[in-house]
Amino acid sequence: VKRGGRVLIGTVLGDLHDIGKNMVLSMMKGTGFEVIDMGVNVATKDVVDLVREHRPDIVALSALLTTTMPQMKEIIDALTEAGLRDDVKVIVGGAPVNQMFADNVGADGYAMDAGEAVTVAKQQMLDKESLTA
């Protein structure tokens, strides 16, 4: 299977839910992505450190609780402050997340389920490659 890119995936700080994240992780691996699982309850600083360490093409963030959704914006802002945002695409998902929220927090993509997450990730890789071509 052709490598689709490197994806760093995790559930944001304050959220311990991982069923959806694990479904996305499995589907991405099955379609050729190299996937690094950050786990659940991942702090912003840890995401920034892992982006520096692994240099992913995509960061995929999940939230099931509405109270943890603001963490996604915090992570995107922290990636910008660290000078890493231009090098990584951010996709978001989870039951309370929608396209309007994704747009408002500055995410590059939104997926409502695991199948769509793969499609969105593939499109982000195409967009990223066209920028470097």
N, CA, C and O atoms as a printed pandas DataFrame, in Angstrom:
     atom_number atom_name residue_name chain_id  residue_number  x_coord  y_coord  z_coord
0              1         N          VAL        A               1    0.848   -1.182    0.000
1              2        CA          VAL        A               1    0.000    0.000    0.000
2              3         C          VAL        A               1    0.885    1.234    0.000
3              4         O          VAL        A               1    1.813    1.345    0.801
4              5         N          LYS        A               2    0.594    2.149   -0.895
5              6        CA          LYS        A               2    1.351    3.394   -0.987
6              7         C          LYS        A               2    1.132    4.233    0.269
7              8         O          LYS        A               2    0.003    4.384    0.736
8              9         N          ARG        A               3    2.208    4.770    0.804
9             10        CA          ARG        A               3    2.107    5.614    1.985
10            11         C          ARG        A               3    1.332    6.874    1.650
11            12         O          ARG        A               3    1.628    7.557    0.671
12            13         N          GLY        A               4    0.332    7.176    2.476
13            14        CA          GLY        A               4   -0.520    8.325    2.223
14            15         C          GLY        A               4   -0.057    9.587    2.917
15            16         O          GLY        A               4   -0.586   10.667    2.652
16            17         N          GLY        A               5    0.914    9.473    3.797
17            18        CA          GLY        A               5    1.376   10.594    4.596
18            19         C          GLY        A               5    1.425   10.181    6.055
19            20         O          GLY        A               5    0.984    9.093    6.424
20            21         N          ARG        A               6    1.966   11.059    6.871
21            22        CA          ARG        A               6    2.093   10.779    8.310
22            23         C          ARG        A               6    1.027   11.575    9.051
23            24         O          ARG        A               6    0.906   12.788    8.877
24            25         N          VAL        A               7    0.251   10.871    9.886
25            26        CA          VAL        A               7   -0.837   11.483   10.646
26            27         C          VAL        A               7   -0.585   11.298   12.139
27            28         O          VAL        A               7   -0.313   10.192   12.607
28            29         N          LEU        A               8   -0.678   12.384   12.863
29            30        CA          LEU        A               8   -0.613   12.380   14.324
30            31         C          LEU        A               8   -2.050   12.538   14.796
31            32         O          LEU        A               8   -2.700   13.527   14.456
32            33         N          ILE        A               9   -2.563   11.582   15.575
33            34        CA          ILE        A               9   -3.976   11.595   15.947
34            35         C          ILE        A               9   -4.143   11.472   17.452
35            36         O          ILE        A               9   -3.409   10.738   18.114
36            37         N          GLY        A              10   -5.124   12.204   17.986
37            38        CA          GLY        A              10   -5.388   12.108   19.414
38            39         C          GLY        A              10   -6.678   12.789   19.810
39            40         O          GLY        A              10   -7.267   13.556   19.048
40            41         N          THR        A              11   -7.100   12.486   21.025
41            42        CA          THR        A              11   -8.268   13.110   21.627
42            43         C          THR        A              11   -7.774   14.210   22.558
43            44         O          THR        A              11   -6.841   14.001   23.335
44            45         N          VAL        A              12   -8.396   15.371   22.480
45            46        CA          VAL        A              12   -7.907   16.565   23.170
46            47         C          VAL        A              12   -8.015   16.469   24.693
47            48         O          VAL        A              12   -8.716   15.616   25.238
48            49         N          LEU        A              13   -7.293   17.376   25.357
49            50        CA          LEU        A              13   -7.245   17.443   26.817
50            51         C          LEU        A              13   -8.644   17.526   27.426
51            52         O          LEU        A              13   -9.488   18.301   26.976
52            53         N          GLY        A              14   -8.869   16.724   28.444
53            54        CA          GLY        A              14  -10.147   16.710   29.141
54            55         C          GLY        A              14  -11.115   15.671   28.614
55            56         O          GLY        A              14  -12.183   15.470   29.192
56            57         N          ASP        A              15  -10.758   15.013   27.530
57            58        CA          ASP        A              15  -11.643   14.038   26.891
58            59         C          ASP        A              15  -10.977   12.667   26.878
59            60         O          ASP        A              15   -9.872   12.509   26.359
60            61         N          LEU        A              16  -11.648   11.691   27.445
61            62        CA          LEU        A              16  -11.080   10.346   27.544
62            63         C          LEU        A              16  -11.681    9.365   26.538
63            64         O          LEU        A              16  -11.408    8.167   26.605
64            65         N          HIS        A              17  -12.486    9.856   25.620
65            66        CA          HIS        A              17  -13.155    8.991   24.653
66            67         C          HIS        A              17  -12.216    8.635   23.495
67            68         O          HIS        A              17  -11.524    9.500   22.956
68            69         N          ASP        A              18  -12.202    7.366   23.127
69            70        CA          ASP        A              18  -11.267    6.961   22.075
70            71         C          ASP        A              18  -11.840    6.040   21.014
71            72         O          ASP        A              18  -11.115    5.634   20.105
72            73         N          ILE        A              19  -13.120    5.696   21.098
73            74        CA          ILE        A              19  -13.674    4.760   20.113
74            75         C          ILE        A              19  -13.617    5.358   18.707
75            76         O          ILE        A              19  -13.143    4.707   17.776
76            77         N          GLY        A              20  -14.093    6.579   18.550
77            78        CA          GLY        A              20  -14.050    7.229   17.238
78            79         C          GLY        A              20  -12.633    7.434   16.748
79            80         O          GLY        A              20  -12.330    7.177   15.583
80            81         N          LYS        A              21  -11.758    7.899   17.640
81            82        CA          LYS        A              21  -10.350    8.101   17.284
82            83         C          LYS        A              21   -9.742    6.791   16.807
83            84         O          LYS        A              21   -9.027    6.762   15.806
84            85         N          ASN        A              22  -10.021    5.723   17.513
85            86        CA          ASN        A              22   -9.447    4.429   17.143
86            87         C          ASN        A              22   -9.995    3.920   15.807
87            88         O          ASN        A              22   -9.278    3.261   15.054
88            89         N          MET        A              23  -11.260    4.222   15.513
89            90        CA          MET        A              23  -11.822    3.841   14.212
90            91         C          MET        A              23  -11.119    4.610   13.092
91            92         O          MET        A              23  -10.770    4.033   12.062
92            93         N          VAL        A              24  -10.914    5.905   13.295
93            94        CA          VAL        A              24  -10.213    6.713   12.295
94            95         C          VAL        A              24   -8.788    6.194   12.126
95            96         O          VAL        A              24   -8.308    6.039   11.002
96            97         N          LEU        A              25   -8.116    5.927   13.238
97            98        CA          LEU        A              25   -6.745    5.422   13.213
98            99         C          LEU        A              25   -6.665    4.134   12.373
99           100         O          LEU        A              25   -5.800    4.009   11.506
100          101         N          SER        A              26   -7.557    3.197   12.631
101          102        CA          SER        A              26   -7.554    1.922   11.902
102          103         C          SER        A              26   -7.798    2.116   10.411
103          104         O          SER        A              26   -7.123    1.512    9.577
104          105         N          MET        A              27   -8.762    2.961   10.086
105          106        CA          MET        A              27   -9.065    3.184    8.668
106          107         C          MET        A              27   -7.925    3.900    7.966
107          108         O          MET        A              27   -7.633    3.604    6.807
108          109         N          MET        A              28   -7.281    4.830    8.640
109          110        CA          MET        A              28   -6.154    5.532    8.015
110          111         C          MET        A              28   -4.987    4.575    7.782
111          112         O          MET        A              28   -4.368    4.586    6.719
112          113         N          LYS        A              29   -4.696    3.752    8.780
113          114        CA          LYS        A              29   -3.630    2.760    8.596
114          115         C          LYS        A              29   -3.950    1.837    7.425
115          116         O          LYS        A              29   -3.075    1.516    6.620
116          117         N          GLY        A              30   -5.207    1.415    7.337
117          118        CA          GLY        A              30   -5.631    0.496    6.290
118          119         C          GLY        A              30   -5.588    1.094    4.897
119          120         O          GLY        A              30   -5.606    0.364    3.906
120          121         N          THR        A              31   -5.533    2.412    4.814
121          122        CA          THR        A              31   -5.504    3.064    3.498
122          123         C          THR        A              31   -4.133    3.667    3.190
123          124         O          THR        A              31   -3.996    4.475    2.271
124          125         N          GLY        A              32   -3.119    3.270    3.964
125          126        CA          GLY        A              32   -1.755    3.635    3.608
126          127         C          GLY        A              32   -1.126    4.775    4.367
127          128         O          GLY        A              32    0.016    5.137    4.087
128          129         N          PHE        A              33   -1.831    5.353    5.317
129          130        CA          PHE        A              33   -1.223    6.412    6.118
130          131         C          PHE        A              33   -0.355    5.808    7.214
131          132         O          PHE        A              33   -0.662    4.745    7.755
132          133         N          GLU        A              34    0.722    6.495    7.529
133          134        CA          GLU        A              34    1.512    6.164    8.724
134          135         C          GLU        A              34    0.849    6.940    9.854
135          136         O          GLU        A              34    0.740    8.164    9.784
136          137         N          VAL        A              35    0.406    6.241   10.893
137          138        CA          VAL        A              35   -0.367    6.890   11.947
138          139         C          VAL        A              35    0.345    6.770   13.290
139          140         O          VAL        A              35    0.770    5.687   13.689
140          141         N          ILE        A              36    0.464    7.893   13.971
141          142        CA          ILE        A              36    1.055    7.950   15.306
142          143         C          ILE        A              36   -0.064    8.328   16.271
143          144         O          ILE        A              36   -0.658    9.400   16.154
144          145         N          ASP        A              37   -0.345    7.450   17.216
145          146        CA          ASP        A              37   -1.448    7.636   18.159
146          147         C          ASP        A              37   -0.955    8.363   19.409
147          148         O          ASP        A              37   -0.123    7.844   20.154
148          149         N          MET        A              38   -1.481    9.574   19.629
149          150        CA          MET        A              38   -1.134   10.335   20.832
150          151         C          MET        A              38   -1.956    9.878   22.030
151          152         O          MET        A              38   -1.618   10.200   23.169
152          153         N          GLY        A              39   -3.026    9.134   21.787
153          154        CA          GLY        A              39   -3.885    8.681   22.872
154          155         C          GLY        A              39   -5.002    9.667   23.169
155          156         O          GLY        A              39   -5.455   10.403   22.292
156          157         N          VAL        A              40   -5.438    9.667   24.425
157          158        CA          VAL        A              40   -6.540   10.525   24.856
158          159         C          VAL        A              40   -6.047   11.530   25.891
159          160         O          VAL        A              40   -4.972   11.374   26.470
160          161         N          ASN        A              41   -6.862   12.575   26.112
161          162        CA          ASN        A              41   -6.547   13.563   27.145
162          163         C          ASN        A              41   -5.192   14.220   26.874
163          164         O          ASN        A              41   -4.388   14.403   27.788
164          165         N          VAL        A              42   -4.948   14.574   25.606
165          166        CA          VAL        A              42   -3.643   15.065   25.178
166          167         C          VAL        A              42   -3.561   16.587   25.351
167          168         O          VAL        A              42   -4.369   17.330   24.795
168          169         N          ALA        A              43   -2.588   17.027   26.118
169          170        CA          ALA        A              43   -2.378   18.450   26.382
170          171         C          ALA        A              43   -1.806   19.154   25.154
171          172         O          ALA        A              43   -1.109   18.549   24.341
172          173         N          THR        A              44   -2.109   20.426   25.041
173          174        CA          THR        A              44   -1.644   21.236   23.917
174          175         C          THR        A              44   -0.133   21.172   23.771
175          176         O          THR        A              44    0.376   20.977   22.667
176          177         N          LYS        A              45    0.586   21.334   24.865
177          178        CA          LYS        A              45    2.058   21.310   24.823
178          179         C          LYS        A              45    2.555   19.979   24.257
179          180         O          LYS        A              45    3.518   19.948   23.491
180          181         N          ASP        A              46    1.898   18.884   24.634
181          182        CA          ASP        A              46    2.304   17.570   24.136
182          183         C          ASP        A              46    2.085   17.459   22.626
183          184         O          ASP        A              46    2.909   16.880   21.919
184          185         N          VAL        A              47    0.983   18.010   22.136
185          186        CA          VAL        A              47    0.733   17.986   20.687
186          187         C          VAL        A              47    1.836   18.758   19.963
187          188         O          VAL        A              47    2.390   18.276   18.975
188          189         N          VAL        A              48    2.151   19.950   20.454
189          190        CA          VAL        A              48    3.206   20.765   19.828
190          191         C          VAL        A              48    4.535   20.008   19.848
191          192         O          VAL        A              48    5.238   19.967   18.839
192          193         N          ASP        A              49    4.880   19.412   20.982
193          194        CA          ASP        A              49    6.135   18.660   21.091
194          195         C          ASP        A              49    6.158   17.475   20.121
195          196         O          ASP        A              49    7.184   17.204   19.497
196          197         N          LEU        A              50    5.033   16.773   19.994
197          198        CA          LEU        A              50    4.973   15.616   19.097
198          199         C          LEU        A              50    5.009   16.030   17.627
199          200         O          LEU        A              50    5.545   15.305   16.790
200          201         N          VAL        A              51    4.444   17.183   17.316
201          202        CA          VAL        A              51    4.545   17.698   15.940
202          203         C          VAL        A              51    6.007   18.010   15.631
203          204         O          VAL        A              51    6.495   17.689   14.547
204          205         N          ARG        A              52    6.701   18.627   16.569
205          206        CA          ARG        A              52    8.136   18.908   16.370
206          207         C          ARG        A              52    8.932   17.620   16.178
207          208         O          ARG        A              52    9.810   17.542   15.319
208          209         N          GLU        A              53    8.615   16.616   16.986
209          210        CA          GLU        A              53    9.358   15.355   16.949
210          211         C          GLU        A              53    9.075   14.533   15.700
211          212         O          GLU        A              53   10.007   14.032   15.071
212          213         N          HIS        A              54    7.810   14.385   15.330
213          214        CA          HIS        A              54    7.429   13.461   14.256
214          215         C          HIS        A              54    7.219   14.115   12.893
215          216         O          HIS        A              54    7.165   13.417   11.881
216          217         N          ARG        A              55    7.099   15.450   12.849
217          218        CA          ARG        A              55    6.884   16.182   11.596
218          219         C          ARG        A              55    5.779   15.563   10.741
219          220         O          ARG        A              55    6.019   15.195    9.591
220          221         N          PRO        A              56    4.558   15.444   11.302
221          222        CA          PRO        A              56    3.465   14.846   10.525
222          223         C          PRO        A              56    2.995   15.768    9.407
223          224         O          PRO        A              56    3.241   16.974    9.419
224          225         N          ASP        A              57    2.320   15.171    8.455
225          226        CA          ASP        A              57    1.658   15.945    7.410
226          227         C          ASP        A              57    0.332   16.483    7.920
227          228         O          ASP        A              57   -0.104   17.573    7.551
228          229         N          ILE        A              58   -0.306   15.680    8.789
229          230        CA          ILE        A              58   -1.645   15.989    9.289
230          231         C          ILE        A              58   -1.704   15.743   10.791
231          232         O          ILE        A              58   -1.149   14.767   11.297
232          233         N          VAL        A              59   -2.388   16.646   11.498
233          234        CA          VAL        A              59   -2.751   16.419   12.897
234          235         C          VAL        A              59   -4.260   16.242   12.915
235          236         O          VAL        A              59   -4.993   17.122   12.466
236          237         N          ALA        A              60   -4.729   15.114   13.429
237          238        CA          ALA        A              60   -6.159   14.821   13.512
238          239         C          ALA        A              60   -6.572   14.879   14.976
239          240         O          ALA        A              60   -6.037   14.148   15.809
240          241         N          LEU        A              61   -7.533   15.758   15.287
241          242        CA          LEU        A              61   -7.965   15.981   16.660
242          243         C          LEU        A              61   -9.417   15.553   16.836
243          244         O          LEU        A              61  -10.267   15.823   15.988
244          245         N          SER        A              62   -9.684   14.880   17.951
245          246        CA          SER        A              62  -11.016   14.390   18.237
246          247         C          SER        A              62  -11.506   14.942   19.565
247          248         O          SER        A              62  -10.726   15.125   20.500
248          249         N          ALA        A              63  -12.811   15.205   19.639
249          250        CA          ALA        A              63  -13.461   15.595   20.893
250          251         C          ALA        A              63  -14.879   15.033   20.880
251          252         O          ALA        A              63  -15.593   15.156   19.884
252          253         N          LEU        A              64  -15.280   14.419   21.983
253          254        CA          LEU        A              64  -16.654   13.948   22.103
254          255         C          LEU        A              64  -17.458   14.863   23.021
255          256         O          LEU        A              64  -18.679   14.955   22.897
256          257         N          LEU        A              65  -16.781   15.529   23.928
257          258        CA          LEU        A              65  -17.454   16.417   24.874
258          259         C          LEU        A              65  -17.430   17.854   24.373
259          260         O          LEU        A              65  -16.391   18.338   23.923
260          261         N          THR        A              66  -18.562   18.534   24.447
261          262        CA          THR        A              66  -18.596   19.936   24.015
262          263         C          THR        A              66  -17.658   20.796   24.861
263          264         O          THR        A              66  -17.143   21.809   24.388
264          265         N          THR        A              67  -17.440   20.395   26.096
265          266        CA          THR        A              67  -16.572   21.169   26.985
266          267         C          THR        A              67  -15.105   21.092   26.592
267          268         O          THR        A              67  -14.308   21.926   27.022
268          269         N          THR        A              68  -14.734   20.099   25.779
269          270        CA          THR        A              68  -13.329   19.967   25.370
270          271         C          THR        A              68  -13.065   20.520   23.977
271          272         O          THR        A              68  -11.911   20.617   23.558
272          273         N          MET        A              69  -14.111   20.878   23.262
273          274        CA          MET        A              69  -13.943   21.396   21.898
274          275         C          MET        A              69  -13.015   22.617   21.820
275          276         O          MET        A              69  -12.246   22.719   20.864
276          277         N          PRO        A              70  -13.055   23.549   22.790
277          278        CA          PRO        A              70  -12.146   24.705   22.712
278          279         C          PRO        A              70  -10.661   24.325   22.701
279          280         O          PRO        A              70   -9.823   25.122   22.279
280          281         N          GLN        A              71  -10.336   23.134   23.155
281          282        CA          GLN        A              71   -8.950   22.671   23.132
282          283         C          GLN        A              71   -8.419   22.604   21.698
283          284         O          GLN        A              71   -7.225   22.800   21.467
284          285         N          MET        A              72   -9.296   22.331   20.745
285          286        CA          MET        A              72   -8.869   22.239   19.345
286          287         C          MET        A              72   -8.323   23.583   18.871
287          288         O          MET        A              72   -7.280   23.633   18.220
288          289         N          LYS        A              73   -9.020   24.671   19.194
289          290        CA          LYS        A              73   -8.539   26.005   18.822
290          291         C          LYS        A              73   -7.243   26.316   19.555
291          292         O          LYS        A              73   -6.325   26.899   18.978
292          293         N          GLU        A              74   -7.166   25.931   20.813
293          294        CA          GLU        A              74   -5.941   26.168   21.584
294          295         C          GLU        A              74   -4.749   25.476   20.928
295          296         O          GLU        A              74   -3.662   26.049   20.854
296          297         N          ILE        A              75   -4.946   24.257   20.456
297          298        CA          ILE        A              75   -3.867   23.513   19.795
298          299         C          ILE        A              75   -3.480   24.187   18.479
299          300         O          ILE        A              75   -2.294   24.354   18.193
300          301         N          ILE        A              76   -4.467   24.571   17.683
301          302        CA          ILE        A              76   -4.173   25.235   16.406
302          303         C          ILE        A              76   -3.420   26.540   16.648
303          304         O          ILE        A              76   -2.451   26.839   15.950
304          305         N          ASP        A              77   -3.863   27.312   17.630
305          306        CA          ASP        A              77   -3.172   28.566   17.970
306          307         C          ASP        A              77   -1.745   28.306   18.451
307          308         O          ASP        A              77   -0.825   29.043   18.097
308          309         N          ALA        A              78   -1.562   27.258   19.257
309          310        CA          ALA        A              78   -0.225   26.927   19.765
310          311         C          ALA        A              78    0.701   26.482   18.630
311          312         O          ALA        A              78    1.889   26.802   18.640
312          313         N          LEU        A              79    0.166   25.752   17.662
313          314        CA          LEU        A              79    0.976   25.348   16.510
314          315         C          LEU        A              79    1.404   26.582   15.715
315          316         O          LEU        A              79    2.526   26.642   15.212
316          317         N          THR        A              80    0.516   27.559   15.604
317          318        CA          THR        A              80    0.837   28.813   14.917
318          319         C          THR        A              80    1.937   29.557   15.669
319          320         O          THR        A              80    2.918   30.000   15.071
320          321         N          GLU        A              81    1.769   29.691   16.977
321          322        CA          GLU        A              81    2.753   30.399   17.816
322          323         C          GLU        A              81    4.117   29.727   17.766
323          324         O          GLU        A              81    5.146   30.398   17.844
324          325         N          ALA        A              82    4.128   28.394   17.634
325          326        CA          ALA        A              82    5.388   27.646   17.594
326          327         C          ALA        A              82    6.021   27.649   16.204
327          328         O          ALA        A              82    7.104   27.096   16.012
328          329         N          GLY        A              83    5.345   28.277   15.227
329          330        CA          GLY        A              83    5.876   28.322   13.869
330          331         C          GLY        A              83    5.728   27.025   13.108
331          332         O          GLY        A              83    6.440   26.796   12.130
332          333         N          LEU        A              84    4.810   26.167   13.542
333          334        CA          LEU        A              84    4.633   24.849   12.926
334          335         C          LEU        A              84    3.379   24.743   12.065
335          336         O          LEU        A              84    3.223   23.776   11.319
336          337         N          ARG        A              85    2.504   25.703   12.158
337          338        CA          ARG        A              85    1.186   25.601   11.518
338          339         C          ARG        A              85    1.259   25.536    9.992
339          340         O          ARG        A              85    0.453   24.844    9.370
340          341         N          ASP        A              86    2.194   26.230    9.390
341          342        CA          ASP        A              86    2.288   26.232    7.929
342          343         C          ASP        A              86    2.722   24.882    7.363
343          344         O          ASP        A              86    2.518   24.608    6.180
344          345         N          ASP        A              87    3.319   24.040    8.205
345          346        CA          ASP        A              87    3.849   22.758    7.744
346          347         C          ASP        A              87    2.910   21.585    7.984
347          348         O          ASP        A              87    3.205   20.466    7.562
348          349         N          VAL        A              88    1.784   21.818    8.654
349          350        CA          VAL        A              88    0.901   20.716    9.025
350          351         C          VAL        A              88   -0.556   21.098    8.773
351          352         O          VAL        A              88   -0.978   22.223    9.040
352          353         N          LYS        A              89   -1.304   20.141    8.256
353          354        CA          LYS        A              89   -2.742   20.307    8.081
354          355         C          LYS        A              89   -3.430   19.791    9.343
355          356         O          LYS        A              89   -2.996   18.794    9.920
356          357         N          VAL        A              90   -4.490   20.456    9.770
357          358        CA          VAL        A              90   -5.227   20.034   10.958
358          359         C          VAL        A              90   -6.645   19.673   10.550
359          360         O          VAL        A              90   -7.355   20.473    9.940
360          361         N          ILE        A              91   -7.051   18.439   10.900
361          362        CA          ILE        A              91   -8.434   18.041   10.681
362          363         C          ILE        A              91   -9.056   17.718   12.040
363          364         O          ILE        A              91   -8.388   17.208   12.939
364          365         N          VAL        A              92  -10.342   18.024   12.170
365          366        CA          VAL        A              92  -11.036   17.834   13.444
366          367         C          VAL        A              92  -12.290   17.006   13.230
367          368         O          VAL        A              92  -12.848   16.955   12.134
368          369         N          GLY        A              93  -12.723   16.353   14.314
369          370        CA          GLY        A              93  -13.939   15.567   14.265
370          371         C          GLY        A              93  -14.381   15.167   15.656
371          372         O          GLY        A              93  -13.713   15.465   16.646
372          373         N          GLY        A              94  -15.505   14.495   15.720
373          374        CA          GLY        A              94  -16.117   14.083   16.974
374          375         C          GLY        A              94  -17.588   14.447   16.948
375          376         O          GLY        A              94  -18.002   15.310   16.174
376          377         N          ALA        A              95  -18.369   13.806   17.774
377          378        CA          ALA        A              95  -19.825   13.965   17.727
378          379         C          ALA        A              95  -20.312   15.415   17.779
379          380         O          ALA        A              95  -21.201   15.758   17.000
380          381         N          PRO        A              96  -19.788   16.284   18.643
381          382        CA          PRO        A              96  -20.330   17.644   18.696
382          383         C          PRO        A              96  -19.703   18.604   17.676
383          384         O          PRO        A              96  -20.142   19.746   17.546
384          385         N          VAL        A              97  -18.693   18.144   16.968
385          386        CA          VAL        A              97  -17.955   18.997   16.035
386          387         C          VAL        A              97  -18.696   19.045   14.692
387          388         O          VAL        A              97  -19.262   18.045   14.253
388          389         N          ASN        A              98  -18.686   20.211   14.051
389          390        CA          ASN        A              98  -19.293   20.340   12.725
390          391         C          ASN        A              98  -18.421   21.248   11.859
391          392         O          ASN        A              98  -17.421   21.792   12.326
392          393         N          GLN        A              99  -18.805   21.403   10.610
393          394        CA          GLN        A              99  -18.002   22.188    9.672
394          395         C          GLN        A              99  -17.871   23.643   10.118
395          396         O          GLN        A              99  -16.798   24.232    9.989
396          397         N          MET        A             100  -18.940   24.224   10.636
397          398        CA          MET        A             100  -18.886   25.614   11.087
398          399         C          MET        A             100  -17.870   25.777   12.218
399          400         O          MET        A             100  -17.100   26.738   12.233
400          401         N          PHE        A             101  -17.870   24.841   13.160
401          402        CA          PHE        A             101  -16.895   24.888   14.247
402          403         C          PHE        A             101  -15.475   24.774   13.684
403          404         O          PHE        A             101  -14.586   25.534   14.067
404          405         N          ALA        A             102  -15.273   23.823   12.775
405          406        CA          ALA        A             102  -13.947   23.625   12.168
406          407         C          ALA        A             102  -13.470   24.908   11.497
407          408         O          ALA        A             102  -12.310   25.294   11.641
408          409         N          ASP        A             103  -14.364   25.565   10.766
409          410        CA          ASP        A             103  -14.016   26.830   10.111
410          411         C          ASP        A             103  -13.655   27.900   11.146
411          412         O          ASP        A             103  -12.690   28.644   10.970
412          413         N          ASN        A             104  -14.436   27.968   12.223
413          414        CA          ASN        A             104  -14.220   28.993   13.244
414          415         C          ASN        A             104  -12.905   28.830   14.000
415          416         O          ASN        A             104  -12.314   29.821   14.428
416          417         N          VAL        A             105  -12.437   27.589   14.170
417          418        CA          VAL        A             105  -11.183   27.380   14.905
418          419         C          VAL        A             105   -9.965   27.367   13.993
419          420         O          VAL        A             105   -8.833   27.279   14.470
420          421         N          GLY        A             106  -10.190   27.454   12.676
421          422        CA          GLY        A             106   -9.073   27.506   11.742
422          423         C          GLY        A             106   -8.537   26.158   11.305
423          424         O          GLY        A             106   -7.396   26.056   10.856
424          425         N          ALA        A             107   -9.365   25.109   11.436
425          426        CA          ALA        A             107   -8.949   23.786   10.973
426          427         C          ALA        A             107   -8.954   23.755    9.449
427          428         O          ALA        A             107   -9.682   24.508    8.802
428          429         N          ASP        A             108   -8.132   22.873    8.888
429          430        CA          ASP        A             108   -8.081   22.709    7.432
430          431         C          ASP        A             108   -9.167   21.785    6.927
431          432         O          ASP        A             108   -9.543   21.837    5.756
432          433         N          GLY        A             109   -9.676   20.932    7.817
433          434        CA          GLY        A             109  -10.689   19.981    7.399
434          435         C          GLY        A             109  -11.524   19.496    8.556
435          436         O          GLY        A             109  -11.132   19.601    9.718
436          437         N          TYR        A             110  -12.693   18.957    8.217
437          438        CA          TYR        A             110  -13.627   18.393    9.192
438          439         C          TYR        A             110  -14.150   17.083    8.635
439          440         O          TYR        A             110  -14.423   16.967    7.440
440          441         N          ALA        A             111  -14.284   16.101    9.508
441          442        CA          ALA        A             111  -14.864   14.821    9.112
442          443         C          ALA        A             111  -15.919   14.413   10.127
443          444         O          ALA        A             111  -15.691   14.477   11.335
444          445         N          MET        A             112  -17.085   13.990    9.622
445          446        CA          MET        A             112  -18.145   13.603   10.540
446          447         C          MET        A             112  -18.077   12.132   10.940
447          448         O          MET        A             112  -18.761   11.722   11.877
448          449         N          ASP        A             113  -17.262   11.327   10.246
449          450        CA          ASP        A             113  -17.091    9.928   10.630
450          451         C          ASP        A             113  -15.745    9.419   10.113
451          452         O          ASP        A             113  -15.021   10.140    9.427
452          453         N          ALA        A             114  -15.421    8.178   10.449
453          454        CA          ALA        A             114  -14.108    7.630   10.119
454          455         C          ALA        A             114  -13.869    7.534    8.616
455          456         O          ALA        A             114  -12.767    7.813    8.143
456          457         N          GLY        A             115  -14.886    7.144    7.869
457          458        CA          GLY        A             115  -14.733    7.054    6.420
458          459         C          GLY        A             115  -14.444    8.406    5.801
459          460         O          GLY        A             115  -13.583    8.531    4.929
460          461         N          GLU        A             116  -15.166    9.414    6.255
461          462        CA          GLU        A             116  -14.945   10.761    5.747
462          463         C          GLU        A             116  -13.571   11.283    6.180
463          464         O          GLU        A             116  -12.953   12.060    5.453
464          465         N          ALA        A             117  -13.091   10.871    7.346
465          466        CA          ALA        A             117  -11.775   11.316    7.816
466          467         C          ALA        A             117  -10.682   10.884    6.843
467          468         O          ALA        A             117   -9.746   11.641    6.583
468          469         N          VAL        A             118  -10.795    9.679    6.310
469          470        CA          VAL        A             118   -9.821    9.197    5.331
470          471         C          VAL        A             118   -9.897   10.040    4.057
471          472         O          VAL        A             118   -8.872   10.444    3.509
472          473         N          THR        A             119  -11.106   10.296    3.600
473          474        CA          THR        A             119  -11.298   11.105    2.393
474          475         C          THR        A             119  -10.722   12.511    2.589
475          476         O          THR        A             119  -10.027   13.030    1.716
476          477         N          VAL        A             120  -11.015   13.117    3.734
477          478        CA          VAL        A             120  -10.517   14.466    4.025
478          479         C          VAL        A             120   -8.990   14.455    4.122
479          480         O          VAL        A             120   -8.331   15.364    3.615
480          481         N          ALA        A             121   -8.430   13.444    4.763
481          482        CA          ALA        A             121   -6.970   13.355    4.891
482          483         C          ALA        A             121   -6.314   13.208    3.518
483          484         O          ALA        A             121   -5.294   13.844    3.249
484          485         N          LYS        A             122   -6.883   12.386    2.659
485          486        CA          LYS        A             122   -6.336   12.222    1.303
486          487         C          LYS        A             122   -6.390   13.543    0.540
487          488         O          LYS        A             122   -5.447   13.894   -0.169
488          489         N          GLN        A             123   -7.495   14.272    0.687
489          490        CA          GLN        A             123   -7.618   15.565    0.014
490          491         C          GLN        A             123   -6.597   16.561    0.569
491          492         O          GLN        A             123   -6.013   17.336   -0.188
492          493         N          GLN        A             124   -6.384   16.543    1.868
493          494        CA          GLN        A             124   -5.394   17.444    2.479
494          495         C          GLN        A             124   -3.992   17.135    1.958
495          496         O          GLN        A             124   -3.190   18.044    1.745
496          497         N          MET        A             125   -3.702   15.856    1.755
497          498        CA          MET        A             125   -2.392   15.470    1.219
498          499         C          MET        A             125   -2.249   15.975   -0.214
499          500         O          MET        A             125   -1.182   16.456   -0.594
500          501         N          LEU        A             126   -3.313   15.870   -1.012
501          502        CA          LEU        A             126   -3.264   16.384   -2.381
502          503         C          LEU        A             126   -3.061   17.893   -2.377
503          504         O          LEU        A             126   -2.269   18.419   -3.158
504          505         N          ASP        A             127   -3.777   18.592   -1.494
505          506        CA          ASP        A             127   -3.628   20.045   -1.384
506          507         C          ASP        A             127   -2.214   20.418   -0.970
507          508         O          ASP        A             127   -1.633   21.367   -1.496
508          509         N          LYS        A             128   -1.664   19.661   -0.020
509          510        CA          LYS        A             128   -0.314   19.939    0.475
510          511         C          LYS        A             128    0.722   19.704   -0.628
511          512         O          LYS        A             128    1.660   20.484   -0.790
512          513         N          GLU        A             129    0.537   18.622   -1.378
513          514        CA          GLU        A             129    1.482   18.324   -2.474
514          515         C          GLU        A             129    1.400   19.361   -3.567
515          516         O          GLU        A             129    2.419   19.704   -4.167
516          517         N          SER        A             130    0.204   19.874   -3.843
517          518        CA          SER        A             130    0.081   20.885   -4.905
518          519         C          SER        A             130    0.729   22.194   -4.495
519          520         O          SER        A             130    1.160   22.958   -5.359
520          521         N          LEU        A             131    0.810   22.474   -3.211
521          522        CA          LEU        A             131    1.481   23.684   -2.750
522          523         C          LEU        A             131    2.990   23.588   -2.878
523          524         O          LEU        A             131    3.659   24.602   -3.076
524          525         N          THR        A             132    3.539   22.374   -2.766
525          526        CA          THR        A             132    4.983   22.202   -2.830
526          527         C          THR        A             132    5.467   21.908   -4.251
527          528         O          THR        A             132    6.670   21.909   -4.511
528          529         N          ALA        A             133    4.535   21.659   -5.164
529          530        CA          ALA        A             133    4.921   21.327   -6.546
530          531         C          ALA        A             133    5.291   22.566   -7.336
531          532         O          ALA        A             133    5.639   22.466   -8.513
